[in-house]
Amino acid sequence: MRRIPATPYPYLIFYEVSGDEIVVHAVRHSARDPSDLPGANE
């Protein structure tokens, strides 16, 4: 899973590239608790 900031907005986009498609798993505000972000327990 990859993460990219949505500059200039305070959001992070969590996504995965699979073959010829991009799957967005979550869009989260960057001030949220990082322990419950996608992939935090991996």
PDB file of N, CA, C, O and CB in Angstrom:
ATOM      1  N   MET A   1       0.850  -1.168   0.000  1.00  0.00           N
ATOM      2  CA  MET A   1       0.000   0.000   0.000  1.00  0.00           C
ATOM      3  C   MET A   1       0.897   1.231   0.000  1.00  0.00           C
ATOM      4  O   MET A   1       1.931   1.267   0.667  1.00  0.00           O
ATOM      5  CB  MET A   1      -0.968  -0.002   1.220  1.00  0.00           C
ATOM      6  N   ARG A   2       0.486   2.219  -0.747  1.00  0.00           N
ATOM      7  CA  ARG A   2       1.245   3.462  -0.834  1.00  0.00           C
ATOM      8  C   ARG A   2       0.431   4.598  -0.243  1.00  0.00           C
ATOM      9  O   ARG A   2      -0.784   4.499  -0.067  1.00  0.00           O
ATOM     10  CB  ARG A   2       1.630   3.774  -2.294  1.00  0.00           C
ATOM     11  N   ARG A   3       1.138   5.684   0.060  1.00  0.00           N
ATOM     12  CA  ARG A   3       0.494   6.859   0.653  1.00  0.00           C
ATOM     13  C   ARG A   3       1.011   8.094  -0.058  1.00  0.00           C
ATOM     14  O   ARG A   3       2.209   8.219  -0.310  1.00  0.00           O
ATOM     15  CB  ARG A   3       0.762   6.948   2.192  1.00  0.00           C
ATOM     16  N   ILE A   4       0.102   9.007  -0.381  1.00  0.00           N
ATOM     17  CA  ILE A   4       0.493  10.259  -1.025  1.00  0.00           C
ATOM     18  C   ILE A   4      -0.292  11.402  -0.377  1.00  0.00           C
ATOM     19  O   ILE A   4      -1.489  11.262  -0.128  1.00  0.00           O
ATOM     20  CB  ILE A   4       0.238  10.205  -2.576  1.00  0.00           C
ATOM     21  N   PRO A   5       0.371  12.531  -0.100  1.00  0.00           N
ATOM     22  CA  PRO A   5      -0.358  13.675   0.458  1.00  0.00           C
ATOM     23  C   PRO A   5      -1.153  14.383  -0.637  1.00  0.00           C
ATOM     24  O   PRO A   5      -0.724  14.430  -1.790  1.00  0.00           O
ATOM     25  CB  PRO A   5       0.619  14.666   1.139  1.00  0.00           C
ATOM     26  N   ALA A   6      -2.302  14.928  -0.277  1.00  0.00           N
ATOM     27  CA  ALA A   6      -3.139  15.670  -1.217  1.00  0.00           C
ATOM     28  C   ALA A   6      -2.845  17.160  -1.065  1.00  0.00           C
ATOM     29  O   ALA A   6      -3.697  17.929  -0.620  1.00  0.00           O
ATOM     30  CB  ALA A   6      -4.657  15.372  -0.979  1.00  0.00           C
ATOM     31  N   THR A   7      -1.656  17.548  -1.432  1.00  0.00           N
ATOM     32  CA  THR A   7      -1.189  18.926  -1.297  1.00  0.00           C
ATOM     33  C   THR A   7      -2.052  19.853  -2.144  1.00  0.00           C
ATOM     34  O   THR A   7      -2.328  19.511  -3.295  1.00  0.00           O
ATOM     35  CB  THR A   7       0.297  19.044  -1.707  1.00  0.00           C
ATOM     36  N   PRO A   8      -2.478  20.956  -1.666  1.00  0.00           N
ATOM     37  CA  PRO A   8      -2.178  21.667  -0.425  1.00  0.00           C
ATOM     38  C   PRO A   8      -3.144  21.347   0.707  1.00  0.00           C
ATOM     39  O   PRO A   8      -3.153  22.052   1.716  1.00  0.00           O
ATOM     40  CB  PRO A   8      -2.187  23.140  -0.677  1.00  0.00           C
ATOM     41  N   TYR A   9      -3.945  20.318   0.571  1.00  0.00           N
ATOM     42  CA  TYR A   9      -4.934  19.964   1.583  1.00  0.00           C
ATOM     43  C   TYR A   9      -4.325  19.018   2.616  1.00  0.00           C
ATOM     44  O   TYR A   9      -3.384  18.288   2.305  1.00  0.00           O
ATOM     45  CB  TYR A   9      -6.170  19.320   0.927  1.00  0.00           C
ATOM     46  N   PRO A  10      -4.851  19.022   3.841  1.00  0.00           N
ATOM     47  CA  PRO A  10      -4.265  18.194   4.908  1.00  0.00           C
ATOM     48  C   PRO A  10      -4.785  16.749   4.905  1.00  0.00           C
ATOM     49  O   PRO A  10      -5.193  16.229   5.944  1.00  0.00           O
ATOM     50  CB  PRO A  10      -4.550  18.827   6.260  1.00  0.00           C
ATOM     51  N   TYR A  11      -4.767  16.112   3.733  1.00  0.00           N
ATOM     52  CA  TYR A  11      -5.264  14.744   3.626  1.00  0.00           C
ATOM     53  C   TYR A  11      -4.191  13.811   3.087  1.00  0.00           C
ATOM     54  O   TYR A  11      -3.308  14.224   2.335  1.00  0.00           O
ATOM     55  CB  TYR A  11      -6.497  14.695   2.730  1.00  0.00           C
ATOM     56  N   LEU A  12      -4.281  12.550   3.480  1.00  0.00           N
ATOM     57  CA  LEU A  12      -3.413  11.509   2.957  1.00  0.00           C
ATOM     58  C   LEU A  12      -4.295  10.520   2.200  1.00  0.00           C
ATOM     59  O   LEU A  12      -5.371  10.149   2.669  1.00  0.00           O
ATOM     60  CB  LEU A  12      -2.600  10.800   4.105  1.00  0.00           C
ATOM     61  N   ILE A  13      -3.834  10.102   1.034  1.00  0.00           N
ATOM     62  CA  ILE A  13      -4.566   9.133   0.228  1.00  0.00           C
ATOM     63  C   ILE A  13      -3.791   7.828   0.263  1.00  0.00           C
ATOM     64  O   ILE A  13      -2.615   7.791  -0.100  1.00  0.00           O
ATOM     65  CB  ILE A  13      -4.769   9.639  -1.244  1.00  0.00           C
ATOM     66  N   PHE A  14      -4.440   6.762   0.695  1.00  0.00           N
ATOM     67  CA  PHE A  14      -3.832   5.437   0.759  1.00  0.00           C
ATOM     68  C   PHE A  14      -4.338   4.637  -0.421  1.00  0.00           C
ATOM     69  O   PHE A  14      -5.545   4.469  -0.596  1.00  0.00           O
ATOM     70  CB  PHE A  14      -4.153   4.718   2.109  1.00  0.00           C
ATOM     71  N   TYR A  15      -3.410   4.140  -1.235  1.00  0.00           N
ATOM     72  CA  TYR A  15      -3.819   3.459  -2.454  1.00  0.00           C
ATOM     73  C   TYR A  15      -2.883   2.303  -2.769  1.00  0.00           C
ATOM     74  O   TYR A  15      -1.816   2.158  -2.172  1.00  0.00           O
ATOM     75  CB  TYR A  15      -3.861   4.437  -3.623  1.00  0.00           C
ATOM     76  N   GLU A  16      -3.308   1.490  -3.717  1.00  0.00           N
ATOM     77  CA  GLU A  16      -2.532   0.329  -4.138  1.00  0.00           C
ATOM     78  C   GLU A  16      -2.648   0.234  -5.660  1.00  0.00           C
ATOM     79  O   GLU A  16      -3.729   0.403  -6.225  1.00  0.00           O
ATOM     80  CB  GLU A  16      -3.036  -0.994  -3.434  1.00  0.00           C
ATOM     81  N   VAL A  17      -1.521  -0.039  -6.310  1.00  0.00           N
ATOM     82  CA  VAL A  17      -1.509  -0.240  -7.749  1.00  0.00           C
ATOM     83  C   VAL A  17      -1.594  -1.734  -8.002  1.00  0.00           C
ATOM     84  O   VAL A  17      -0.771  -2.508  -7.511  1.00  0.00           O
ATOM     85  CB  VAL A  17      -0.234   0.382  -8.410  1.00  0.00           C
ATOM     86  N   SER A  18      -2.597  -2.131  -8.774  1.00  0.00           N
ATOM     87  CA  SER A  18      -2.828  -3.544  -9.046  1.00  0.00           C
ATOM     88  C   SER A  18      -3.030  -3.709 -10.551  1.00  0.00           C
ATOM     89  O   SER A  18      -4.095  -3.395 -11.083  1.00  0.00           O
ATOM     90  CB  SER A  18      -4.062  -4.086  -8.242  1.00  0.00           C
ATOM     91  N   GLY A  19      -2.001  -4.203 -11.226  1.00  0.00           N
ATOM     92  CA  GLY A  19      -2.097  -4.370 -12.678  1.00  0.00           C
ATOM     93  C   GLY A  19      -2.267  -3.033 -13.366  1.00  0.00           C
ATOM     94  O   GLY A  19      -1.390  -2.172 -13.291  1.00  0.00           O
ATOM     95  N   ASP A  20      -3.396  -2.855 -14.037  1.00  0.00           N
ATOM     96  CA  ASP A  20      -3.643  -1.603 -14.758  1.00  0.00           C
ATOM     97  C   ASP A  20      -4.687  -0.729 -14.063  1.00  0.00           C
ATOM     98  O   ASP A  20      -5.318   0.115 -14.701  1.00  0.00           O
ATOM     99  CB  ASP A  20      -4.092  -1.903 -16.178  1.00  0.00           C
ATOM    100  N   GLU A  21      -4.867  -0.931 -12.758  1.00  0.00           N
ATOM    101  CA  GLU A  21      -5.815  -0.109 -12.017  1.00  0.00           C
ATOM    102  C   GLU A  21      -5.219   0.380 -10.707  1.00  0.00           C
ATOM    103  O   GLU A  21      -4.262  -0.199 -10.191  1.00  0.00           O
ATOM    104  CB  GLU A  21      -7.093  -0.889 -11.748  1.00  0.00           C
ATOM    105  N   ILE A  22      -5.791   1.446 -10.178  1.00  0.00           N
ATOM    106  CA  ILE A  22      -5.393   2.004  -8.886  1.00  0.00           C
ATOM    107  C   ILE A  22      -6.588   1.861  -7.955  1.00  0.00           C
ATOM    108  O   ILE A  22      -7.692   2.303  -8.272  1.00  0.00           O
ATOM    109  CB  ILE A  22      -4.932   3.515  -9.011  1.00  0.00           C
ATOM    110  N   VAL A  23      -6.356   1.236  -6.802  1.00  0.00           N
ATOM    111  CA  VAL A  23      -7.416   1.026  -5.817  1.00  0.00           C
ATOM    112  C   VAL A  23      -7.156   1.960  -4.646  1.00  0.00           C
ATOM    113  O   VAL A  23      -6.125   1.857  -3.980  1.00  0.00           O
ATOM    114  CB  VAL A  23      -7.479  -0.471  -5.347  1.00  0.00           C
ATOM    115  N   VAL A  24      -8.097   2.878  -4.392  1.00  0.00           N
ATOM    116  CA  VAL A  24      -7.981   3.804  -3.261  1.00  0.00           C
ATOM    117  C   VAL A  24      -8.624   3.129  -2.057  1.00  0.00           C
ATOM    118  O   VAL A  24      -9.801   2.770  -2.085  1.00  0.00           O
ATOM    119  CB  VAL A  24      -8.662   5.201  -3.570  1.00  0.00           C
ATOM    120  N   HIS A  25      -7.829   2.960  -0.992  1.00  0.00           N
ATOM    121  CA  HIS A  25      -8.318   2.289   0.216  1.00  0.00           C
ATOM    122  C   HIS A  25      -8.870   3.268   1.240  1.00  0.00           C
ATOM    123  O   HIS A  25      -9.814   2.946   1.962  1.00  0.00           O
ATOM    124  CB  HIS A  25      -7.207   1.475   0.843  1.00  0.00           C
ATOM    125  N   ALA A  26      -8.287   4.468   1.308  1.00  0.00           N
ATOM    126  CA  ALA A  26      -8.751   5.428   2.308  1.00  0.00           C
ATOM    127  C   ALA A  26      -8.257   6.825   1.974  1.00  0.00           C
ATOM    128  O   ALA A  26      -7.218   7.000   1.339  1.00  0.00           O
ATOM    129  CB  ALA A  26      -8.281   5.021   3.711  1.00  0.00           C
ATOM    130  N   VAL A  27      -9.021   7.810   2.412  1.00  0.00           N
ATOM    131  CA  VAL A  27      -8.617   9.215   2.380  1.00  0.00           C
ATOM    132  C   VAL A  27      -8.794   9.707   3.800  1.00  0.00           C
ATOM    133  O   VAL A  27      -9.906   9.736   4.327  1.00  0.00           O
ATOM    134  CB  VAL A  27      -9.463  10.078   1.332  1.00  0.00           C
ATOM    135  N   ARG A  28      -7.690  10.092   4.414  1.00  0.00           N
ATOM    136  CA  ARG A  28      -7.721  10.441   5.842  1.00  0.00           C
ATOM    137  C   ARG A  28      -7.137  11.825   6.079  1.00  0.00           C
ATOM    138  O   ARG A  28      -6.222  12.248   5.373  1.00  0.00           O
ATOM    139  CB  ARG A  28      -6.950   9.401   6.669  1.00  0.00           C
ATOM    140  N   HIS A  29      -7.666  12.529   7.072  1.00  0.00           N
ATOM    141  CA  HIS A  29      -7.096  13.812   7.479  1.00  0.00           C
ATOM    142  C   HIS A  29      -5.774  13.514   8.182  1.00  0.00           C
ATOM    143  O   HIS A  29      -5.696  12.584   8.986  1.00  0.00           O
ATOM    144  CB  HIS A  29      -8.082  14.622   8.416  1.00  0.00           C
ATOM    145  N   SER A  30      -4.760  14.279   7.892  1.00  0.00           N
ATOM    146  CA  SER A  30      -3.425  13.993   8.428  1.00  0.00           C
ATOM    147  C   SER A  30      -3.316  14.209   9.937  1.00  0.00           C
ATOM    148  O   SER A  30      -2.347  13.757  10.548  1.00  0.00           O
ATOM    149  CB  SER A  30      -2.408  14.853   7.731  1.00  0.00           C
ATOM    150  N   ALA A  31      -4.278  14.885  10.546  1.00  0.00           N
ATOM    151  CA  ALA A  31      -4.239  15.092  12.002  1.00  0.00           C
ATOM    152  C   ALA A  31      -4.830  13.915  12.774  1.00  0.00           C
ATOM    153  O   ALA A  31      -4.774  13.903  14.004  1.00  0.00           O
ATOM    154  CB  ALA A  31      -4.989  16.366  12.366  1.00  0.00           C
ATOM    155  N   ARG A  32      -5.391  12.935  12.087  1.00  0.00           N
ATOM    156  CA  ARG A  32      -5.981  11.771  12.755  1.00  0.00           C
ATOM    157  C   ARG A  32      -4.898  10.929  13.410  1.00  0.00           C
ATOM    158  O   ARG A  32      -3.726  11.006  13.039  1.00  0.00           O
ATOM    159  CB  ARG A  32      -6.786  10.917  11.757  1.00  0.00           C
ATOM    160  N   ASP A  33      -5.301  10.128  14.386  1.00  0.00           N
ATOM    161  CA  ASP A  33      -4.391   9.230  15.099  1.00  0.00           C
ATOM    162  C   ASP A  33      -3.738   8.251  14.103  1.00  0.00           C
ATOM    163  O   ASP A  33      -4.444   7.476  13.459  1.00  0.00           O
ATOM    164  CB  ASP A  33      -5.155   8.450  16.220  1.00  0.00           C
ATOM    165  N   PRO A  34      -2.418   8.277  13.971  1.00  0.00           N
ATOM    166  CA  PRO A  34      -1.757   7.417  12.981  1.00  0.00           C
ATOM    167  C   PRO A  34      -1.829   5.918  13.291  1.00  0.00           C
ATOM    168  O   PRO A  34      -1.594   5.102  12.400  1.00  0.00           O
ATOM    169  CB  PRO A  34      -0.322   7.817  12.864  1.00  0.00           C
ATOM    170  N   SER A  35      -2.149   5.539  14.531  1.00  0.00           N
ATOM    171  CA  SER A  35      -2.199   4.119  14.860  1.00  0.00           C
ATOM    172  C   SER A  35      -3.374   3.398  14.203  1.00  0.00           C
ATOM    173  O   SER A  35      -3.348   2.173  14.086  1.00  0.00           O
ATOM    174  CB  SER A  35      -2.273   3.947  16.354  1.00  0.00           C
ATOM    175  N   ASP A  36      -4.404   4.130  13.772  1.00  0.00           N
ATOM    176  CA  ASP A  36      -5.517   3.473  13.106  1.00  0.00           C
ATOM    177  C   ASP A  36      -5.554   3.747  11.598  1.00  0.00           C
ATOM    178  O   ASP A  36      -6.590   3.578  10.955  1.00  0.00           O
ATOM    179  CB  ASP A  36      -6.813   3.917  13.734  1.00  0.00           C
ATOM    180  N   LEU A  37      -4.418   4.169  11.045  1.00  0.00           N
ATOM    181  CA  LEU A  37      -4.326   4.366   9.607  1.00  0.00           C
ATOM    182  C   LEU A  37      -4.178   3.034   8.896  1.00  0.00           C
ATOM    183  O   LEU A  37      -3.674   2.080   9.488  1.00  0.00           O
ATOM    184  CB  LEU A  37      -3.155   5.285   9.264  1.00  0.00           C
ATOM    185  N   PRO A  38      -4.603   2.941   7.642  1.00  0.00           N
ATOM    186  CA  PRO A  38      -4.432   1.696   6.897  1.00  0.00           C
ATOM    187  C   PRO A  38      -2.964   1.276   6.843  1.00  0.00           C
ATOM    188  O   PRO A  38      -2.094   2.098   6.556  1.00  0.00           O
ATOM    189  CB  PRO A  38      -4.985   1.846   5.480  1.00  0.00           C
ATOM    190  N   GLY A  39      -2.693   0.033   7.110  1.00  0.00           N
ATOM    191  CA  GLY A  39      -1.339  -0.488   7.053  1.00  0.00           C
ATOM    192  C   GLY A  39      -0.488  -0.202   8.276  1.00  0.00           C
ATOM    193  O   GLY A  39       0.692  -0.551   8.286  1.00  0.00           O
ATOM    194  N   ALA A  40      -1.045   0.423   9.310  1.00  0.00           N
ATOM    195  CA  ALA A  40      -0.271   0.784  10.498  1.00  0.00           C
ATOM    196  C   ALA A  40       0.152  -0.446  11.287  1.00  0.00           C
ATOM    197  O   ALA A  40       1.172  -0.412  11.976  1.00  0.00           O
ATOM    198  CB  ALA A  40      -1.078   1.718  11.391  1.00  0.00           C
ATOM    199  N   ASN A  41      -0.600  -1.519  11.202  1.00  0.00           N
ATOM    200  CA  ASN A  41      -0.292  -2.733  11.966  1.00  0.00           C
ATOM    201  C   ASN A  41       0.539  -3.733  11.178  1.00  0.00           C
ATOM    202  O   ASN A  41       0.791  -4.839  11.656  1.00  0.00           O
ATOM    203  CB  ASN A  41      -1.569  -3.392  12.417  1.00  0.00           C
ATOM    204  N   GLU A  42       0.966  -3.363   9.986  1.00  0.00           N
ATOM    205  CA  GLU A  42       1.745  -4.291   9.151  1.00  0.00           C
ATOM    206  C   GLU A  42       3.214  -4.106   9.365  1.00  0.00           C
ATOM    207  O   GLU A  42       4.020  -4.801   8.747  1.00  0.00           O
ATOM    208  CB  GLU A  42       1.419  -4.107   7.683  1.00  0.00           C
TER     209      GLU A  42
END
